[in-house]
């Protein structure tokens, strides 16, 4: 059964995703409310919250989530004309307007960039803009991390700085401000062919699912995204997850997340490498390309510079890999 608790909102801050404090039987706790699903919450509202993330002590989800607002959330009518279900057959199922159109699939004119962690998005987008200002970069949010499109403050900042042209949500992800897609490949196709993106950056929202196993983690979504890009005929680049100081040996150097995806891919892709890193012997089937990594300039940009609680200066390799990928993505490598 769901871990649900009844409580009362004692503080509410407006925003695309509301920050709340909810008084439960054991005291006040931080919570969030997805406006697109449950509507606005106000002080005094009676709500039911899901407490699973907090009870598990999840670093990226250690807060309660409003499941329903009993005071003012029982009058919604859904989106007029929407006929495609997201979160289907769950209690939060809702219909959306799908991006996919009934037309022949055309070869895209842009490229696909695949990230395995949400923390790679900002340095990739920044590096693309530094290398070739004016490229239209769209973000396709895939499964593997947070499902709500409203969860990412990073995306809102990148859009405010015109470093992202659009943000769409695919498959189980929902609430993308620029549209919803039934599939990741449908989102990529729509972005490159219909919205005029030069680059489709595909990857999970904040947080990542993990089980300390080879295949049981959110980074495996990169396998599907890379195959989707190649199936559409788009040049496809993998952004490797790398670390110089992760306490877990499996993530130091090139993470096992990236290695597993590259070893399982059925077709070769391009992989970016930061300066000073050699092509691994196990990766010879792919096209490895070195890119620039302006770490000091990125640190001055004011964009997020923390991964897994470690700042850029404590784990420069993580950011160097993402920055290098952005520079490679913006270069000519057809």
N, C-alpha and C positions, 0 to 999 in steps of 0.2 A: 504494500500500500504506500501511497505518497505520504511523506512526512509533512503534514499540514497542521498549522496552528492558527487559531483565531486571535485577532488583536485589534488595537485601535491606533490610528495614525496620530502621533504627537508632534511631528515636524515634517514639513514637505518643502522641497526646493524644486522650482519649475525647471523644465528642460526636456529635450527629446526623449530622455530616459530619466524619470523622476528619481531623485534621491530622497529617501524617507527615513524616519525613525518610527518604529512600530513598537508599542508597548504590548508585550506578551505576558503570560502568567509568570514567567521567570525574569521579567524586567524588560527594559528597552533594548532594541537591536536595530542595526542599520538594515535597510531594505531598499530595493529598487522596484519601480513599476514601469512596465512597457506601455507607453501611452497608446500605441497602435493596437494593442490587444485588450488591455483592461481599462483604458481611459484614465482620466486625471484622478488623482487622489488628493484629498484636502485634510487638514487637521480635523480630527474628530471622526473621520470616516472609519467604519468597521470593515476590516479586511480579513481575508484568509491568505496566509503566506506559506510558501514552501520553504522549509528550513533545512533541506538536505545538504546544501553546499556549506552552510555554516557548521552544521553538526559534524561534517567530514573534515572541516578545517581546510578547505580548498583555498589555495593562495589566490587564484583568480576568480573564485566564486564564493568566497567566504562571507556571504551576506544572504539575507532572506529575499525571496522574490514573491511579489504579489500574484496570487493565483486568481483571485476575484475580489472586486470591491463590492461588498454587500450593501453599501449605502447608496452608491450612484452608478454601479457598473452592470445593472441587470436590464438595461433598456437598449443595448446596441442592436443594430439591424444588419451589420456587415457591410461590405462594399457593394454598391449597386452594380449589377451586371456581371459580377465576378463569378466564375464557374470552376476554377481550378483550385483544389484543396491543398493547403499546406498544413503540416502537422496532422495529417489525415488519420482519423480514427482515434486521436488522442483528445482529451477533454478541452484542449485549446485549439482544436482544428478550426480553420477559417478559410474562406474562399478569397482568391486573388485574381487579378487580371494577368495572365501569362504573357511574357515577352515573345515567346516563340510564335512565328508566323507560318502560315501554310504556303510555302514557296520553295522552289528548288534550292538546295544548299549550294552556295557559290564559294569559290576559293576566296579566302579572305585576303585583304591587302596588308594587314598588320601582323603583329607578332604576339606570341603568348609567353608570358614570364610567370614561372611557377614558384611560389614561396611555400615553405613548410611551416613557418611561424608568423604570426601577425606582427611580431616585432621587426620583421624584415621589411615590412611595407614602407615605412617612412624613409629609411635610408635608400631603398631602391628608387622610390619616386623622386627624392631629392637629387640623387646622382643622375637620373635621367634628365631632369631639368637643367642641371649644371652642364651636362654634355650637349644637349640639344634642346634649348628652350622652345616651348611652343608645341612640343609633341602632345597629342591627346592621349592621356593615360587613364584607362578605366579600371576599376577594381571589381572583380567577381568574388564575392564572399562565398566560400565553400564550407562544407561540414568539416569537422575536425577540431573546432573550437566553439566559441559562442555562436548560437544560432540566430539571435535577434540582430537585425541590422542596426539597431539603435545603440548597441553595446559599446561601440568603438569611439572614444574621444579622439583618437589618432586620425581616423577617417574624417571627422568633422574639421579638424585642424588642417589636414592636407587639402581638403576642398576649399576651405577659407583662403588658403594661400595659392589656390589655383594650381596645385601640384597633382590633383586628381580631377578629371573631367566629370566622372560619374561613379556611382556605387550601386551595383545591383546584387541581389541575393539569389542564390541558386539552390535547387533541390530542397533539403529540409530547412535551409536558412530562409528567413523571412524579414519583411519590413524594409527592404532596400528602398531608399528615397527615389531612385531612378528606375525602379521596376523589379519584378520578380520573375524568375525563370524556373521552369520545371526541372531542368537539368543543367549541369555545368557546361556541357558542350553547347546547349541552346543559348546560354548566356554569353559564351565566348563568340559564337556565330553572330548573335544579335549585336553585340558591342562592336565587333570589327567590321561587320558588313552593313549594318543599319545605322549605327550611331557614329560611325566614322572614327573609332578609336585607332590610334597607331599601335598602342600596346594594350593588351589585356593582362593585367596582373591578377593571378588566381591564387587564392589561399584562404586559410581559416580565419575566423574572427579571433578576438582576444581569448587567451587561455588555450590549452591544448589537452586533449584526452590522452591519457597514458596508462600503461599497465606494466612498464619495465620489461616488455617482451619485444620480440623482433617485429611482429606484425600488428600488435594491439596498441596502436597509437594514432593520434590525429594526423601525424605527418604523412601517413599512407595515402591521404587524399591527393597528395602531389602526384601519385602514380596515375590516378584517373584524369587529373587535369592535364598532365603531360600527354597522355594518350589522346585526350580530346583535341588538344592543339594539333598534334601530328595528324590525326584522322581528318581534320578540316583542311590540312595542307598548309598550316601556318608554321613558320619557323618557331621553334619552341626552346626556351632557355630555362634551365633549372638553377635556382638560387641555392647554393649549398648551405646547410646549417653547419656552422663551424664554431669552435670555441677554443680559447687559449687557457681558460681557467675554470671550466665547469667541474665541480667536485666529482662528477660521475664520469669515469673513464670512457664509457661508451659514447659520450658526447664531445670529447676532446679531439682536436684536429677536425677532420670531417666526421660529423655525427653518423652513428649507425642509422639514423632516420634517413639521411640522404643516401648513404651507401646502399641500403636495402632497396630504395626506389630505383636507383640507377641499375642495380643488378637485376631487378625484375622487369624493367622496361623491355617491351618487345621490339622497339625501334630506337635508333640512336637519337640523342638530343644534344644541344649545346649546353655546356656547363661553364659557369664563370669561376675564375680563380683570382684571389687577391694577390698582390705582389709577394714574392718570396715563398709561395706554396707550390710544390711540385705536383704533377699529375700522378695520382696513385696507380700502381700496377694493375689493380683490379678494375680500373675505369677506362681501359684503353678503347672500349667499344664506342665511346662518346667523343664529342668534339669539345675539348677543353680550351677556353680562351681567357687569357689574362686581362684584367681590367684595372683601372685606377681606383685608389681608395683614399680620398682626401679626408682623413679622420679629423684633423684639426678644424678644417672648414665646416665639416658636418657638426662638430661639437659646438661651434659658434652659431649654428643655424637656429638654435632654440627648439628644434624638433626632439621628440623622445630619444633619449640616449641611455636607456636602461633595458637590460634583458635578464629575466629570471632574478631580479633584485640586484644585478651587478651593473655598475655604470660602465660607460665606454672605456674609461681608462683602466678598469679592472678586467675587461674582456674585449680588447680591441679587435681580435680576430673575427668575432661575431659580426661586428659592424663593417669591418674591412671586406668581408665576403659579400655582404649585401650591397655595399657601395660599389664594389667591383662589378657586381651583376648589373647594377643600374647603368654603369658606363658601357658595359658590353651590349646591353639591350638597346642603347641609343646609337651604337655604332653600326656600320654596314657589315653584316655577316651573312648575307644571302649566299 
